[in-house]
Amino acid sequence: MRRKFMLQWESHTFGKFHYKFFRDVSSDVFYILQLAYDSTSYYSANNLNVFLMGERASGKTIVINLAVLRWIKGEMWQNMISYVVHLTAHEINQMTNSSLAELIAKDWPDGQAPIADILSDPKKLLFILEDLDNIRFELNVNESALCSNSTQKVPIPVLLVSLLKRKMAPGCWFLISSRPTRGNNVKTFLKEVDCCTTLQLSNGKREIYFNSFFKDRQRASAALQLVHEDEILVGLCRVAILCWITCTVLKRQMDKGRDFQLCCQTPTDLHAHFLADALTSEAGLTANQYHLGLLKRLCLLAAGGLFLSTLNFSGEDLRCVGFTEADVSVLQAANILLPSNTHKDRYKFIHLNVQEFCTAIAFLMAVPNYLIPSGSREYKEKREQYSDFNQVFTFIFGLLNANRRKILETSFGYQLPMVDSFKWYSVGYMKHLDRDPEKLTHHMPLFYCLYENREEEFVKTIVDALMEVTVYLQSDKDMMVSLYCLDYCCHLRTLKLSVQRIFQNKEPLIRPTASQMKSLVYWREICSLFYTMESLRELHIFDNDLNGISERILSKALEHSSCKLRTLKLSYVSTASGFEDLLKALARNRSLTYLSINCTSISLNMFSLLHDILHEPTCQISHLSLMKCDLRASECEEIASLLISGGSLRKLTLSSNPLRSDGMNILCDALLHPNCTLISLVLVFCCLTENCCSALGRVLLFSPTLRQLDLCVNRLKNYGVLHVTFPLLFPTCQLEELHLSGCFFSSDICQYIAIVIATNEKLRSLEIGSNKIEDAGMQLLCGGLRHPNCMLVNIGLEECMLTSACCRSLASVLTTNKTLERLNLLQNHLGNDGVAKLLESLISPDCVLKVVGLPLTGLNTQTQQLLMTVKERKPSLIFLSETWSLKEGREIGVTPASQPGSIIPNSNLDYMFFKFPRMSAAMRTSNTASRQPL
């Protein structure tokens, strides 16, 4: 063990400097480790696991090495730990079956370990398990499969779980390192009594690092000031190796007498200087071509590695991109490419960021594309599986800035040839983005790219077309970057905003700390956008946890006299005051017309405040949505009081609440109250049955104001639907839109619906999709649709079990009905013949349809040609792809994107990069790619 750790230490990248630094700043961690394994300490517990958490290169391995070396020297765990068994995920991933005895003996000379002595007192045995998150096995082993025999060979997952659950070596200790992960392995074994400590460079430790590195307090202070002025650089310097790169670059700039504050503003600047200085610091004019070739090979290796999830490179990989042994020595001496500390006889970049930066350069270079041999390996460890290219994209945008790019171009005497074409391409891509909103699901990665670039005119051009923006804010860094970009969004109408983990459970006891104050300042600036952005009309706040101060800042912004917001949506939001401050602020807002409070428990106090708001003479809120708020019959009296308040309320959405028929009966009484002026009521998925349909029918018959009723996804069945549609035969019914999709009725009552269609001249929209209408029912409905008194503009018939048998009747409707503008037949099996009949009617000049939904998959060539003819002759005809369930107010079972345990969705920014011709070629490259010299 001594030999193993001493060899690891000697091969460490920055042995002496980082050894001294981590030895000096990790005393708090060593204190925890000392107490944790002392069975007499209050800190300890039986079968204790100590988890050492930290991001990539945060120092977990160094701290473990230091702890073991201190134990070897007798400075730690004296009379507590007699034996240490060291395991790494990389070692474990190579194994299939093993016994505990073999596992213990693997590091002993000739495998001769005193197993009996070691296992005689497990309380003096410490297992060190490094990189738990990188273990390829899922450790969800059934309890019955666990093993207690130390000499029995079992599958590695069984062996590990048996140890971690102390079926083997009961009473032993574990020290486990891992990166923060949402994987099951860490969650499975982190018990409530376990100890968990996180490694990162705090402000204090960062100051020690800078002082140690510069050995000059004035220089260290100036460098620290530059870092602390930008949240991006602060984030960069939370990792020791990136801190080393930053300090190295700043020191070199100081040594050269340059204004480092101007030339080192972003990570792109720092990485560009790092590479340029490392590769050309001693190069003269004659050496430039050699070093340029070295850079190109390095970038080729980096890009080939990331595209094929390879972070550890073999000698064959290096030779295949053209590196000689001398080249590798140069790169190793420059601290760019170093021996891997996990994979024997392999090399890796000093940090993933450097590999990503080199990949960004490769993107903008005219280097040939090549797949490195290691990329074809079938098995890749979890930590090598690379799929998030956002940092690469950020560096690419950084290099589009002429000043940042100049660092490299001047040093290597070479201009990146793809810069102008990618600039032109990205501007064009963003201008057409509004045609396909799915291309960018949220904007944080794009905003990081633009912040890295910071060329004002370019940033303005990129964001100029944005009318809707979604941002996820999880740190001060996110807020800073978002503020920078939102300031240039001159045409923004809709802002969707999530604030997670910044203010959660951080209510200051007396006054905010400096860190909290910084967060609040950023938050105040973001909230000021709600009344300073001239074009902003919609604000969606979702997945938010606001403490008292942050809620008051938001409330102040919403009640500001210059706030012109028309729509405010709050989903999965929690506040310190229970929404009291927020709702009181909205009472003073004079522009808001739509308020949505969804996925939130509505208290009696909130109902009271909503009543007061709606009763205000100056209140403009006409649409109130309370979706998925767990409202039941017991809350319906409060909802009823809102309906009869006589205020501005005209539309109420209560979807995804278990109101049931009892609650609906209460609401029906309120809907008939003379003070109720509701025009639209949305009750999707409210657990309604036919038992409340008689009361609903009475409302439809006598309400003088109700024009729109949405009852989708309620089990009304034939009896209930009959009660709801019957009142439409009478002139007192004012309904214009009725939505009954997914209400479990059959073709048996289609004759009655057909009579309504033929006789009610007020009805404009009827949605009856996802019901068992079938061809027989459709034939009846077509009779009503052909009637000259039919005034329907829209009918939805998605997923109604229709076939080609009803398409002749439907086709005749298209040429005879002169009001129908929208027809949706998606998710029906109409077949080629059925679709062809409908397409032939669509071509007819007698057809007035403007929007149609047809099942267009699996069509034969003849029908596809007919479809093309329709599109050519009627270019304004819109072909739908969405069904009734995707319309607003019908989101059933909505899950927030970022609740605990879930992740922020992919932004799809990679579409922009991978569709760029240069990148498309890279993705198509095969092993037969060019091997010409660089």
N, C-alpha and C positions, 0 to 999 in steps of 0.2 A: 504493500500500500504506500509506504514512504517513497519507494522508487517511482511508482506510478504518478504520484502527485508532484514529485520534484521534477520529473520529466515534463509533465504538463505545464508546470510553472516556467521552466526554462524556455519552452517553446511559445510562451504567451507573447502576444504582439508587442505590448509595451511593458514588459516585465517590471523593470525597476520603478518607472514613474507611477504606473497604475497600482503596483504593489504597495508603494508608500501611501498613495492617495487613499485607496480603499482600506488600508490598515488604519489610517488616521480617522476616516469619516464613518467607519462601520462599527464603531464601538457599541452603538445602540442595538445593532443586529446581533453582535456577539453576546451582548448582555442577555438578550432574549433567548438565544441558543443555549447559553449556559444555564439559565433558570429552567428552560423548558424540559431539559433532560435530567434535572435534579429532582428525584422523587420526593424529596422533603420540601420542595418549594411550592408555594401557593399557585405558582404559574403552571405547574406540571399537572398531568392527569394520566391515568392508566391508558396504555395503547395510544399515546399521543402522536399525532402527525404534525410536523411543522412545515408549513407551505411558504416557500420563498418565491414571491411573484414579481414579475418585471417584464417590460417589453424587450424586444430584440436588443442585444448588446447593452443591457442595463447594468451588468456586472454580477449576475447570479453565479456564474461559474467561478469568477474571481473570489467572491465572498466565500463560497463553499471551499475552494482551495485554501484560502487563508485560514478558515476555521479548522480544517483537517491538519494543516501545517502547525497551527497553534496546539492542537491536540497532540501531534507527534512530538512537539517540543515540551510537552507537559504544562502548557500555559492554559489549558482548557479541558473540561470534562475529566479532571483527575478523579480517580476512584469512582467514576460514573460510567464511562465508556471504555471497554477493554478492546473491542473489535469494531472495525468499520468495514462494511461491504458496499463498494461503490458500483452503481449501475447507471448506465446512460441509455436513453431511448434508442440511440443508434445501435448500441450493442444488443439491446432486447429485440429490436426489429430484425436482426439477423438470425435470431433463434426460433426454433419451432417447439421443441420439447426439452425439458431439463428437470433435474431434481434440485432441491434446495442445497444439498451438499455440493453439487457441481457448480451452482451459482456462487456459493461462498468461496469455493476453491479456485475460481477462474483467474484471480490475480496473484495466487501464490506460486512460488517457484515449482515447476513440474506438477502443479495442481495438488500439491501435498499440503493440505490445510488441516489443523487439529479440529475437525468438525465436532467431535464429542465435547471437547473443551469449550468451543465457541457456543454451542447450543445448550451447554449445561446451565448457563445463567443468561437467558435472553434479555434480561433487564440491563445487561451491560453490552448489548449488541445494537449498533446503529446502522441502519440501511440508508444510504444516500441514493435517491432516485432523481436523476437529472432529466429535465425536459419531458415531464409527464404528458404535456399536450402533444408531443411528437410521436407518442407510441401508436403504432399502426393498428393495434388490436382495440376493439371495444371491450371494456372490462366489466361488462354486465353479466357476469357468470352466475349461474344458478347456485344457490346455497348448497344444494345437495351434491353438486359436482366438486366442492372444495376438498382439499387434501390436507392431512395432518402428518403424513409420513415424509420425513426429510430426505429419504433416500429414493423415494419413488419418482420416476420420470413422468411428468404430466405436461400437457400443453402450456405454453408460457402464460396465456391469460389466466389459466387456473392457478398456476404457481404464484403469479403476482397478486391475484385477489386473495388467495389463501394467506399470503403474507400480510397484505394490507388489512385484512379482517382478523389477523392474528390466529387463524386456524393453525398456522405454523408459527413457531417461535413466539408463543404468547408472551406478552410483556415487552417485546422489542420496541425500538424507537424508529421513527422514519423522519428523514429530512428530504422534502420533495420540492424541486424547483419546477416552475412552469411559467409560460407566458399567459397573460389574461386570455381566457378563451371561453366560448359558450359551449364547448364540447362536453360530453357526458363524463369523461374520465375524471376531471377535476371535481365536478359536482358530486360524483358518486362517493368520493372518499373524504370530502371536506366536512368533518363533523362539527357540531356546535362547540365542543370542548377543544377542538384543535386550534392551533396558533397560526395566524396568517400575517405575514409582513410583506410590504411592497417596497421594491427598490426603485428609486429614481433620484435624480439630482435636484434636490430642493434649492431654493434661492441661496440658502446658507452654504450648502455643500458646493454649489456652483461657484460661489465666491472663493471658497478654499481652493477649488480646482484652478481657477484663473490665477490666483496669487501664487500657487505652487508652480504653475506652468511658466508664467512670465518672470517670476522672481523680481518683480518691480511693481510696487503697489500702484504707482501712477499709471503705468501701462495697463495693468490688470483692471484698474477702475475704469479707464477709458474704454477698454474692450467690453467690459460688463455693461457699461452704459449703452453702448450700441446694441447689444443683445436685448437688454431689458426694454428698449424702446419699440420693439416689434415682437408681437406674440408668436410669429412664425419662428423667429430665431430663438425665442425662449423655449419653444417646443423642441427645436432641434437640439438645444443644449441640455436636455433632460437625460440624454444618453452619453455616456462617457466617451465613446469613440468619436461620436459626432462633435462632442465638445473639444476633443483633441484636434480634429480637422479644423474646426472654427478657430481655435487658438493658434494653430500652426499658420493658417492663412493670415490672420490679423497680425501676428508677429512679423511675418515676412513683409507685409505691406508697411508696417512701422519701420522695419529695418531699412526699407528702400526709400523712406521719407515720403511715402504717398499718403493722400488723404483717405484713410481706410474707411471713414464714415460715408464717403461717396461711392467708393468702389466695392463695398461689401455690404450691400443692403438686403440681399435676398439669398436663399440657399443656392440659387443658380450662380450668383456671383461667387459664393464661397467654393462651390464645387469646381467652377471653371478655373478659379485661381489655384485651387489645390492641384488639379490635373496639370495645368500649365506650368506651375512652379516645380512640381515633382518631376515632370518629364523634360523640361527645357531649361532648368535653372543653370545647368552647366553647358548647354549646347550653344555652339557658335553657328555661323551661317552655314557651314558645310554639314552640320549635324541636323539641320532642320528637317530634311527629307526623311532621315532615319526616324526621328521622333514623331513625325507626322504618320509614317507607316506604322509605328508602334501604337499610336493613338487609334488608327483605323482598325488594326487587329484587335485592340482592346475593346473597341465599340462593337465589332463584329461578334466577339466572344460574349459580351454582355447581352446583346440583343438575342443572339442564338440561345443563350441560357434562359432568358425570361420567357421567350416564346415557347420553350419546351420544358419549363419548370425545372431548370438546372441551375443550382447555386454553388455546387461543388464540382470543380472541373478536373478531369483526369489529364495525365500527360498527353494522351492521344488527342483530347480536345484542344489542348494548347498547340500541339504540332499541326493539327488540321487547319487552324486559322493562320498558321504561318509563324508561330513563335518558335524561336530557338532557345536553347538553355541560357544563352547570354541575355536574351530578351527577358526571360522570366527572372533572372537575377536582377536586372535593372528594375523591373516592376516590383520585385520584392524589396529591394533597397529603398524604393520610393514609397513604400508602404501603401501600394495600390492593390497588388495581388499577393496574398499571403497563404501559407500552409493552413489547411482547414484544421480546426481543433476538434472536429467530430468525425471526419472521414479521412482515414489513413491514405497517404500518398495522393492527396487531392489539394487543389488550391481554391480559394474563394476571394471575392473582393473584400476589402477591409470592412465594408458595410454595404448592406443592400442598397442604400441610397446612392452609393458611388456606381454600382452596377446599373441602377435605374438612370442615373445621369448619363452614363456612357451609352445606354440604349437610346436616350433622347437625341444624343449627338448622331448616332447611327441612323435614326429616323430622318434627320435633315442632311445626311451625307449621301453621296452616290456610291456607297460601298455595296459589293455584291451580297445577296442574301445567302445564308448557309445554315444548315442544320448540323449542329455538333454531334459527334457520336453518342455522348452520354444522354442526349435528348431522346434517343430511341429506347432507353432502358424501360422495361415494362413497369417495374416497381419504383415509385417515387415516395419518399417520406413526406409526411404531412407538411413539414416546414419548407419543403422544396416545391410544393404545389402552388405555383404563382398564377394568380388570375386577376389581381387588382392592379391595373396599369395606371391608376389615377396619378401617382407620383411621377411616372414617366411623362404623362400628358402635361403635368404642371411644369416639369423641366423643359419640355418642348416649347411651351408658351413663353417661358423665361428666356429661352434662346432666340425667340422671335424679336426680342428687344435688342436693338442695334448696339447699345452700350454694353449689355451683358455678353452678347455674342462676340463683341470686339476683343474681349479678354482672350478668347481662344484663337480667333482669327489672326490677331496680331502675333501671338506667341508662336503659332505654327505656320504662319504665312499661307493660310488656306481659308477660303470662304466656303461656308456651308451652302451647297448649291440648291437645296430644296426650300429655302426660307421663303422666297417671294411666292412661289407657287402654292405653298401651304397657307400662307397668309391670305392669298386671294381665294383659295378654296374654302377656308374656315369662315370668311366673311359671307361668301355665297351660301354656305351650308346654314348658317344662323339665320339668314334672311328668309329661308324657306322652311324654317323649323316650325312655324305656326301652322303649317299645313298638316303636320303629323306630330301632335303633342306627345305621342308615345316615344318619340326619339329621345326625349330628355325628360325623365320622370321627376327629377329634382335638380337643383342648380348649384349645389355646393361644390362639386368637383370643378365645374366650369368657372365658378367664382375664384377658386384657388388658382386656377390657371391664369385668370385675368389679373389677379393680385400679384402673381409672380412676374407678369409681363410689365404692367404699370406704364405702358405707352398710352398716354391719355386719348389720342385720336383713335388708336386701334381699339381700345377698350370701349369707347363710345360707339364705334361702328359695330362691334360685336353685339352689344346689348341693346342697340337702338330698336331692334324689332321685337324685343321681349314685351309682351303685354301681360304675361302671367309668370310668376316666379314662385318656386317652392324651396324653402331653406330649412335645414335641420341644424339647430344650434346646440352644441354639446360642450362648448368651451369658449373662453374669451377670444381665442384665436378665430373660431367660427364667426363670432359676432363682428370682430374687427374686419375680417375679409368680406363679410356680407355687407357691412356698412359702406366699404369702399366701392363695391360694385353697384349696389342699389342706388347710390348717389348719381350714377350715370344712366339709370333706367328712366328716361324721360317720358316714356309712353306706357308705363306700368299701370294696369288697371286692377290686377288681382295679386295679392301677396298671401302665400300660404306659409305659415310660420310654426315651427316646433321648437320649444326650448326644453331641453332635457338635462337633468343632473347638474344644472348650474345653480339653481336656487333651491332645489329639493332638500328639505330638512336642514336648511341653513339659516334659520331665523336667528339673527344676532341677539345675544342676551342683553348687552348694554348698547354697544355701538358696533357698526360693521368693522371688520378687520380691513387691512389695506387690500387684501385679495378680493374680499367681498365688495369693497368700494369700487374697485376697478370693474368688476362684473356689472355692478349697478350703473356705472357711468356708460358703459357700452349699451346696456339695456335701455337706458334713458334716451340715448341717441337713436337707437332703433325705433323706439316708440314715437320719437319726434317725427319720424317719417310719415306717421299716420295722419299728421295734419300739415306737413310741409310739401308732400308730393302732390302736385296739382292734379295729376291724372288718376290717383289711387281711389278706387271706389269699393273694392271688396277686400276684406281681411278675414282669412281663415286661420285660427289659432288651434293647434291640435297637439295632443300628447305633451301637455305642459304641466309643470309643477311650479307654482308661483308662491313664494313666501309673502309676508305682509308688505314689505317695502316694494318688491317688484310688482305686486298687484296694484299698489297705489300709483306707481309710476305709469303703468298701463292705463289705469283709470283716468289719470290726469290728461293723458294724451287723447283718450276717447271723448272726454267732455270738452276738449279745447274748441273754441269758437270757430277755428279754421278747419276743423276736421270735416271732410266731405264724404266720408264713408257712407255708402248706401246699404252695404251688406256686412254683417259680422257673424261669423260661424265659430263656435267654440265646441270642440270635440275632445273628449278625454282630457279635460282640464280640471286641475284641482287648485284651489286657492286657500290662503290662510283664513280669510274672512268668510268663507262659505259663499262667495260671490256677492256679498253685501256691498263692498266698495265698488265693485265693477258695475253692478246693476244700478246703484245710485248715480254713478257717472253717466250711464246710458239714459237716465231720466232727463239729463241736461243736454243730450245730443239732439240736434234739430234736423239732422239729415238722414238718419238711419231708417230704412224701410223694411229690412229683413234681418231678424235676429234668430239665430239657431244655437240652441244649447243642447248638444247631443252627447250621449254616452256619459251622462253625469247624473248622480242622484239629486233629485230636486226636493229641497226641504220645504217645510211649510213657510218659513221665512222668505225663501226665494219666490214662492207663489205670491206671497203678500207683496213683495217688491215688484214683481211682474205686473200684478194688478194695479199698483200705484203708477207704474210707468205707462201702461196702456191707457190709464184714465187721465193722464196729463193732457191738457188741451193742446199742447204743442207737440205731442208725440206723433211721429210719422210712421211708426212700425205697423205695417199692414200684414206682414207674414211672420208668424212665430213657429219655429220648429223645435219639438222636444222629442227627438228620436232616440230610441234605445236608452231611456232613462228609468227603466223598471217601474213605470207608472202602472198602477193597478186600479181596481174599482174604488179602493179607499181614497185615491187621489182625484177621482173624477168630479167630486164636488168642488174641489179647488179649480180644476180645469173649467168646469161649468161657470164658475164665478168670473173667469176671464172672458168667456163668451158673451156674458150678459152685462159686461161692464160699460157697454155703449161707447167704447173707444174706437181706435183706428183699425182694430184687427179685422182683416178680411180673409186671411188664409191661415189654417192651422194644420200642421203636420205632426202626427202622433205615431208614426210608423215604428214597428218593432218594440211595442210595449204590450204587456199582457193585460189589456183592459178587460177582455172577456165580455160576454153579453151583458152582465150586470152593470159593468161600467158604461157600456154603450147606451144602455137604457137611460142612465143618468144624463149623459151628454145629449141624448135626443130631446129630453125635456128642455134643456137649455137652448138647443137649436131652434126650438119653436117659440122661445121667449121673444116678446116684441122688441127688446133692446138688442137682440142678436142680429148682427149685420154680416155674418160670415158668408163668403162667396165660395170658398174652396176648402174642402176637408179631405185630408190624406190619412188613411187608416190601414196602410199595408202591414200585414203580418201582426195583427193585434189580437189574435186568438178569438176572433168573432165566429159565431155559429148562426144557424138559422133562427135561433131563439131570440135574437135581437132584430131580425129583419122586418118584423111587423112594425116595430117602433121606427126603424129607418124609413120604411115605406111611408109612414105617416109624415115624417119630416119632408120627404121628397114631394109629397102631395100638397103640403100646406106652407112650406117655407117660401117666403117671397124673395129671398136673396140667394139661396144656395144654387150655384151654377155648376160646380165641379165636385165629384165624389169619387174617391179612389179606394176600393175595397179589395185590392189584389192580395192574394195569398191569405185568404181566410176561408174556413171550411163552411161555406154557405150552402153548398149543394143545391139541388134543383129547387127545393122548397124555398130556400132563402132567396135565391136569385129571382124566382118568380115574384116574391113579395117586393123585391127592390125594383124590378122592371115594370110591374103592373101600374104604378102611379104615373109612369111616363105616357100612358094613354090619355091622361086627363090634361086639359088646358091649364089647370092651376100649377102644374109642375113646371118649374123654371130651369130644370137641369139641362146643361149643354154638353157636359162631358161625364161619361160613366166608364169606370175602369174596373173590370171583373176578372182579370187574368189570374189563373191559379186558384179558382174558387170552387173546384171540384163538382162542376155541373156537367151534364151530358147533352147529347143531341135531342133528348126528349123535350126540352123546353125551347128549342131553337125556333119552333113555329111561333111562339109568343114573342121572342126577341125580334123575329122577322116582322111581326105586326107593328111593334114599336118603331122599327127602322122605317117602315112604310108610312106610318101615320104621324109620328112626332117630327114636326118641322123645326123644332128648336134644337134637337140633338145634333151635335156637330162631330163628336168623337166617341167611339166605342172601342174599348180594348177588352178582348175576351180570349186572349192567348192562353196556352197551357191548360186547356180544358178539353174534355173528350167530345169534341163536336163531330168529328168524322165526316165522311163524304155526304151521308144522309142529312146531317144537320146543315152542312154547307150549302146543299141544294136549296134548302128552305131559306137560308139567309140570303142567297142570291136573288130569290124572288123578291124579298124586301128591298134589296139594294137596287134592283131594276125598276122599282116603282117610281113614277114621276114625282111623288111627294117626298121621296127620300132626300134629305139635306145633309147627309153625313159627308164630312170632309176627310175624316180619318177612321180607319178600322184596322185593329190589330188582331191577327189570327195566327200568331206564331205557335208552333208546337201543338197543333190541334188535331193530329193524326189524320191529316188530309193526304190524299193520293191523287194520281192523275185522273181518277174517275170524276172528280168535281171540277176539273180545270176548264172544260168546255163551258160550263155555266159561269165560272169566274171570268173567263175570257169575254163572254157576252156582256157581263157587268162593266168591264173596262171600256167597252165601246158605246154603251147606252147611258151609263150614269154620268151626268154633267157637273156634279159637285165633288165627287170623290177625288181627292188630290194625293192621298197617302194610303198605301196598302202594304201591310207587312205579313209575309207568308214564310218567314224563315223557320228552319227546323221542322219542315214538313217534307215527306218523301214523295215529291211530285213526279220524279222521274224525268227522263228526257222528253217524252211525249207531252207531259203536263206543262213543263217549263216552256217548251216550244210553242204550245198553243197560246200561252200567256204572252210570250215575246211577240208573236204575230199580231196580237191585239194591241200591244204597246206601240208598235210601229204605226198603227192606224191613226190618221189625223183626228178621228172622233174621240180618241183617248185623251183625257185631260189630266191624267195622273202626273204628279211632279216628283213623288218619292215612292220607291217600291223596294220591298225586301223579298228576294227570291233565293231559294237554296241553289247555289251555282256550282257546287262541287260535284265531280264525277260526271260532268256532261260530255256527250260525245262531240266529235269534231263538227258535225253539222249544226248542232245546237249552239256550240261556241261561236260559230260563224254568224249565226242568227243574232246572238247576243251582241257581237261586234257591230252588226248592221244597225241594231237598235241604238247603240251608243253613238254611232256616227250620225244617224238621222235625228236623234234627239239628244244632243250633247248636254242639255240642261237637266235631263232626267237624272235624279240621284238614286244610286243603288245602296240600300241600307246594309249595314253589317251588325247592328246592335239590336237586341231584343228588348222587350218591355222592361225586363228586370234591371237593366242598366241605367234607367232614367233616374233623375234626382228624386230623393225621397223614398227610393225603393231598395236602398242598400241593406240587405238582410244579413245579419250576423257579421257586421263590420268589425274587423280587428285592427287596432292601431298598428302602424308600421313599426313602432319603437317602444312597445311595452316591455317591461323587464324580461330579459331572456330572448328578445327578438332583435333584429338588426335593421339598420336603415337600408331601404331598398337600393338596388343598383340604379345609378343615374342614367345608364345607357350612353354616357359620353363616349364610350369606346366606339360607337357607331361612326362618329365623326372621323376618328383616326383610322379605323380599319377600312373605311370606304375610300380613303385617300389612295389614289393609284399606287403610290410608293409602298403603302402598307399592304394593300391587297396583294401585291406581288410577293411581299414577305410571307404572307399567310399561305400562299400557294407553293412556296419553295419546297423542293424535295431533296432527298439526300444526293441527288445527282446535280445539285446546284454548282454554279461556277466555283472553281478552285484557283482561279487565276491569281497571280501575285498582286499584293496591294502596293 
